[in-house]
Amino acid sequence: MTKVRFLKSPTGTHKLAYNVGEVGFVNDEVAKDLVNKGIATLVQEQSASVGFSDDKQGDTVKTQYKSTKSRKINK
């Protein structure tokens, strides 16, 4: 399977349900054909560990939220 980004709609030519700008996985032969016809471009995979060091992968991140007060609406 190859990851591609669609530059044109592949619906008419390859019966694929993707829109322009979407990224999807297709088999290698279809990917070659899509790229050769200018319908898609290959997407380079990034490592899943980018930006993380080995000792931080299991840590939990805490997020702070401001509480919002509900107010009564007078009628």
Phi and psi in radians as a Rosetta constraint file:
Dihedral C 1 N 2 CA 2 C 2 CIRCULARHARMONIC -2.184 0.35
Dihedral N 2 CA 2 C 2 N 3 CIRCULARHARMONIC 2.407 0.35
Dihedral C 2 N 3 CA 3 C 3 CIRCULARHARMONIC -1.568 0.35
Dihedral N 3 CA 3 C 3 N 4 CIRCULARHARMONIC 2.219 0.35
Dihedral C 3 N 4 CA 4 C 4 CIRCULARHARMONIC -2.307 0.35
Dihedral N 4 CA 4 C 4 N 5 CIRCULARHARMONIC 2.700 0.35
Dihedral C 4 N 5 CA 5 C 5 CIRCULARHARMONIC -1.954 0.35
Dihedral N 5 CA 5 C 5 N 6 CIRCULARHARMONIC 2.267 0.35
Dihedral C 5 N 6 CA 6 C 6 CIRCULARHARMONIC -1.466 0.35
Dihedral N 6 CA 6 C 6 N 7 CIRCULARHARMONIC 2.207 0.35
Dihedral C 6 N 7 CA 7 C 7 CIRCULARHARMONIC -1.643 0.35
Dihedral N 7 CA 7 C 7 N 8 CIRCULARHARMONIC -0.472 0.35
Dihedral C 7 N 8 CA 8 C 8 CIRCULARHARMONIC -2.361 0.35
Dihedral N 8 CA 8 C 8 N 9 CIRCULARHARMONIC 2.818 0.35
Dihedral C 8 N 9 CA 9 C 9 CIRCULARHARMONIC -1.229 0.35
Dihedral N 9 CA 9 C 9 N 10 CIRCULARHARMONIC 2.233 0.35
Dihedral C 9 N 10 CA 10 C 10 CIRCULARHARMONIC -1.601 0.35
Dihedral N 10 CA 10 C 10 N 11 CIRCULARHARMONIC 0.138 0.35
Dihedral C 10 N 11 CA 11 C 11 CIRCULARHARMONIC -1.110 0.35
Dihedral N 11 CA 11 C 11 N 12 CIRCULARHARMONIC -0.829 0.35
Dihedral C 11 N 12 CA 12 C 12 CIRCULARHARMONIC -1.251 0.35
Dihedral N 12 CA 12 C 12 N 13 CIRCULARHARMONIC -0.683 0.35
Dihedral C 12 N 13 CA 13 C 13 CIRCULARHARMONIC -1.520 0.35
Dihedral N 13 CA 13 C 13 N 14 CIRCULARHARMONIC -0.609 0.35
Dihedral C 13 N 14 CA 14 C 14 CIRCULARHARMONIC -2.175 0.35
Dihedral N 14 CA 14 C 14 N 15 CIRCULARHARMONIC 0.073 0.35
Dihedral C 14 N 15 CA 15 C 15 CIRCULARHARMONIC 0.988 0.35
Dihedral N 15 CA 15 C 15 N 16 CIRCULARHARMONIC 0.663 0.35
Dihedral C 15 N 16 CA 16 C 16 CIRCULARHARMONIC -1.849 0.35
Dihedral N 16 CA 16 C 16 N 17 CIRCULARHARMONIC 2.410 0.35
Dihedral C 16 N 17 CA 17 C 17 CIRCULARHARMONIC -1.637 0.35
Dihedral N 17 CA 17 C 17 N 18 CIRCULARHARMONIC 1.150 0.35
Dihedral C 17 N 18 CA 18 C 18 CIRCULARHARMONIC -2.150 0.35
Dihedral N 18 CA 18 C 18 N 19 CIRCULARHARMONIC 2.646 0.35
Dihedral C 18 N 19 CA 19 C 19 CIRCULARHARMONIC -1.821 0.35
Dihedral N 19 CA 19 C 19 N 20 CIRCULARHARMONIC 2.894 0.35
Dihedral C 19 N 20 CA 20 C 20 CIRCULARHARMONIC -1.036 0.35
Dihedral N 20 CA 20 C 20 N 21 CIRCULARHARMONIC 2.302 0.35
Dihedral C 20 N 21 CA 21 C 21 CIRCULARHARMONIC 1.632 0.35
Dihedral N 21 CA 21 C 21 N 22 CIRCULARHARMONIC -0.279 0.35
Dihedral C 21 N 22 CA 22 C 22 CIRCULARHARMONIC -1.331 0.35
Dihedral N 22 CA 22 C 22 N 23 CIRCULARHARMONIC 2.723 0.35
Dihedral C 22 N 23 CA 23 C 23 CIRCULARHARMONIC -1.997 0.35
Dihedral N 23 CA 23 C 23 N 24 CIRCULARHARMONIC 2.411 0.35
Dihedral C 23 N 24 CA 24 C 24 CIRCULARHARMONIC -2.675 0.35
Dihedral N 24 CA 24 C 24 N 25 CIRCULARHARMONIC 2.955 0.35
Dihedral C 24 N 25 CA 25 C 25 CIRCULARHARMONIC -1.838 0.35
Dihedral N 25 CA 25 C 25 N 26 CIRCULARHARMONIC 2.284 0.35
Dihedral C 25 N 26 CA 26 C 26 CIRCULARHARMONIC -2.323 0.35
Dihedral N 26 CA 26 C 26 N 27 CIRCULARHARMONIC 2.843 0.35
Dihedral C 26 N 27 CA 27 C 27 CIRCULARHARMONIC -1.190 0.35
Dihedral N 27 CA 27 C 27 N 28 CIRCULARHARMONIC 2.815 0.35
Dihedral C 27 N 28 CA 28 C 28 CIRCULARHARMONIC -1.038 0.35
Dihedral N 28 CA 28 C 28 N 29 CIRCULARHARMONIC -0.707 0.35
Dihedral C 28 N 29 CA 29 C 29 CIRCULARHARMONIC -1.162 0.35
Dihedral N 29 CA 29 C 29 N 30 CIRCULARHARMONIC -0.742 0.35
Dihedral C 29 N 30 CA 30 C 30 CIRCULARHARMONIC -1.142 0.35
Dihedral N 30 CA 30 C 30 N 31 CIRCULARHARMONIC -0.698 0.35
Dihedral C 30 N 31 CA 31 C 31 CIRCULARHARMONIC -1.048 0.35
Dihedral N 31 CA 31 C 31 N 32 CIRCULARHARMONIC -0.777 0.35
Dihedral C 31 N 32 CA 32 C 32 CIRCULARHARMONIC -1.041 0.35
Dihedral N 32 CA 32 C 32 N 33 CIRCULARHARMONIC -0.789 0.35
Dihedral C 32 N 33 CA 33 C 33 CIRCULARHARMONIC -1.125 0.35
Dihedral N 33 CA 33 C 33 N 34 CIRCULARHARMONIC -0.748 0.35
Dihedral C 33 N 34 CA 34 C 34 CIRCULARHARMONIC -1.090 0.35
Dihedral N 34 CA 34 C 34 N 35 CIRCULARHARMONIC -0.738 0.35
Dihedral C 34 N 35 CA 35 C 35 CIRCULARHARMONIC -1.190 0.35
Dihedral N 35 CA 35 C 35 N 36 CIRCULARHARMONIC -0.765 0.35
Dihedral C 35 N 36 CA 36 C 36 CIRCULARHARMONIC -1.081 0.35
Dihedral N 36 CA 36 C 36 N 37 CIRCULARHARMONIC -0.573 0.35
Dihedral C 36 N 37 CA 37 C 37 CIRCULARHARMONIC -1.549 0.35
Dihedral N 37 CA 37 C 37 N 38 CIRCULARHARMONIC -0.011 0.35
Dihedral C 37 N 38 CA 38 C 38 CIRCULARHARMONIC 1.328 0.35
Dihedral N 38 CA 38 C 38 N 39 CIRCULARHARMONIC 0.314 0.35
Dihedral C 38 N 39 CA 39 C 39 CIRCULARHARMONIC -1.516 0.35
Dihedral N 39 CA 39 C 39 N 40 CIRCULARHARMONIC -0.484 0.35
Dihedral C 39 N 40 CA 40 C 40 CIRCULARHARMONIC -2.542 0.35
Dihedral N 40 CA 40 C 40 N 41 CIRCULARHARMONIC 2.893 0.35
Dihedral C 40 N 41 CA 41 C 41 CIRCULARHARMONIC -2.249 0.35
Dihedral N 41 CA 41 C 41 N 42 CIRCULARHARMONIC 2.642 0.35
Dihedral C 41 N 42 CA 42 C 42 CIRCULARHARMONIC -1.264 0.35
Dihedral N 42 CA 42 C 42 N 43 CIRCULARHARMONIC 2.536 0.35
Dihedral C 42 N 43 CA 43 C 43 CIRCULARHARMONIC -1.916 0.35
Dihedral N 43 CA 43 C 43 N 44 CIRCULARHARMONIC 2.225 0.35
Dihedral C 43 N 44 CA 44 C 44 CIRCULARHARMONIC -1.383 0.35
Dihedral N 44 CA 44 C 44 N 45 CIRCULARHARMONIC 2.322 0.35
Dihedral C 44 N 45 CA 45 C 45 CIRCULARHARMONIC -1.359 0.35
Dihedral N 45 CA 45 C 45 N 46 CIRCULARHARMONIC 2.435 0.35
Dihedral C 45 N 46 CA 46 C 46 CIRCULARHARMONIC -1.802 0.35
Dihedral N 46 CA 46 C 46 N 47 CIRCULARHARMONIC 2.623 0.35
Dihedral C 46 N 47 CA 47 C 47 CIRCULARHARMONIC -1.119 0.35
Dihedral N 47 CA 47 C 47 N 48 CIRCULARHARMONIC 2.434 0.35
Dihedral C 47 N 48 CA 48 C 48 CIRCULARHARMONIC -1.194 0.35
Dihedral N 48 CA 48 C 48 N 49 CIRCULARHARMONIC -0.320 0.35
Dihedral C 48 N 49 CA 49 C 49 CIRCULARHARMONIC -1.656 0.35
Dihedral N 49 CA 49 C 49 N 50 CIRCULARHARMONIC 0.171 0.35
Dihedral C 49 N 50 CA 50 C 50 CIRCULARHARMONIC -1.101 0.35
Dihedral N 50 CA 50 C 50 N 51 CIRCULARHARMONIC 2.246 0.35
Dihedral C 50 N 51 CA 51 C 51 CIRCULARHARMONIC 1.496 0.35
Dihedral N 51 CA 51 C 51 N 52 CIRCULARHARMONIC -0.011 0.35
Dihedral C 51 N 52 CA 52 C 52 CIRCULARHARMONIC -2.166 0.35
Dihedral N 52 CA 52 C 52 N 53 CIRCULARHARMONIC 2.411 0.35
Dihedral C 52 N 53 CA 53 C 53 CIRCULARHARMONIC -1.667 0.35
Dihedral N 53 CA 53 C 53 N 54 CIRCULARHARMONIC 2.767 0.35
Dihedral C 53 N 54 CA 54 C 54 CIRCULARHARMONIC -1.015 0.35
Dihedral N 54 CA 54 C 54 N 55 CIRCULARHARMONIC -0.578 0.35
Dihedral C 54 N 55 CA 55 C 55 CIRCULARHARMONIC -1.396 0.35
Dihedral N 55 CA 55 C 55 N 56 CIRCULARHARMONIC -0.122 0.35
Dihedral C 55 N 56 CA 56 C 56 CIRCULARHARMONIC -1.838 0.35
Dihedral N 56 CA 56 C 56 N 57 CIRCULARHARMONIC -0.106 0.35
Dihedral C 56 N 57 CA 57 C 57 CIRCULARHARMONIC -1.126 0.35
Dihedral N 57 CA 57 C 57 N 58 CIRCULARHARMONIC -0.557 0.35
Dihedral C 57 N 58 CA 58 C 58 CIRCULARHARMONIC -1.639 0.35
Dihedral N 58 CA 58 C 58 N 59 CIRCULARHARMONIC -0.018 0.35
Dihedral C 58 N 59 CA 59 C 59 CIRCULARHARMONIC -1.279 0.35
Dihedral N 59 CA 59 C 59 N 60 CIRCULARHARMONIC 2.628 0.35
Dihedral C 59 N 60 CA 60 C 60 CIRCULARHARMONIC -1.688 0.35
Dihedral N 60 CA 60 C 60 N 61 CIRCULARHARMONIC 2.409 0.35
Dihedral C 60 N 61 CA 61 C 61 CIRCULARHARMONIC -1.731 0.35
Dihedral N 61 CA 61 C 61 N 62 CIRCULARHARMONIC 2.239 0.35
Dihedral C 61 N 62 CA 62 C 62 CIRCULARHARMONIC -1.719 0.35
Dihedral N 62 CA 62 C 62 N 63 CIRCULARHARMONIC 2.401 0.35
Dihedral C 62 N 63 CA 63 C 63 CIRCULARHARMONIC -2.067 0.35
Dihedral N 63 CA 63 C 63 N 64 CIRCULARHARMONIC 2.387 0.35
Dihedral C 63 N 64 CA 64 C 64 CIRCULARHARMONIC -1.718 0.35
Dihedral N 64 CA 64 C 64 N 65 CIRCULARHARMONIC 2.385 0.35
Dihedral C 64 N 65 CA 65 C 65 CIRCULARHARMONIC -2.104 0.35
Dihedral N 65 CA 65 C 65 N 66 CIRCULARHARMONIC 2.450 0.35
Dihedral C 65 N 66 CA 66 C 66 CIRCULARHARMONIC -1.386 0.35
Dihedral N 66 CA 66 C 66 N 67 CIRCULARHARMONIC 2.381 0.35
Dihedral C 66 N 67 CA 67 C 67 CIRCULARHARMONIC -1.395 0.35
Dihedral N 67 CA 67 C 67 N 68 CIRCULARHARMONIC 2.492 0.35
Dihedral C 67 N 68 CA 68 C 68 CIRCULARHARMONIC -1.898 0.35
Dihedral N 68 CA 68 C 68 N 69 CIRCULARHARMONIC 2.360 0.35
Dihedral C 68 N 69 CA 69 C 69 CIRCULARHARMONIC -1.498 0.35
Dihedral N 69 CA 69 C 69 N 70 CIRCULARHARMONIC 2.356 0.35
Dihedral C 69 N 70 CA 70 C 70 CIRCULARHARMONIC -1.464 0.35
Dihedral N 70 CA 70 C 70 N 71 CIRCULARHARMONIC 2.563 0.35
Dihedral C 70 N 71 CA 71 C 71 CIRCULARHARMONIC -2.173 0.35
Dihedral N 71 CA 71 C 71 N 72 CIRCULARHARMONIC 2.599 0.35
Dihedral C 71 N 72 CA 72 C 72 CIRCULARHARMONIC -1.522 0.35
Dihedral N 72 CA 72 C 72 N 73 CIRCULARHARMONIC 2.334 0.35
Dihedral C 72 N 73 CA 73 C 73 CIRCULARHARMONIC -1.683 0.35
Dihedral N 73 CA 73 C 73 N 74 CIRCULARHARMONIC 2.120 0.35
Dihedral C 73 N 74 CA 74 C 74 CIRCULARHARMONIC -1.455 0.35
Dihedral N 74 CA 74 C 74 N 75 CIRCULARHARMONIC 2.362 0.35
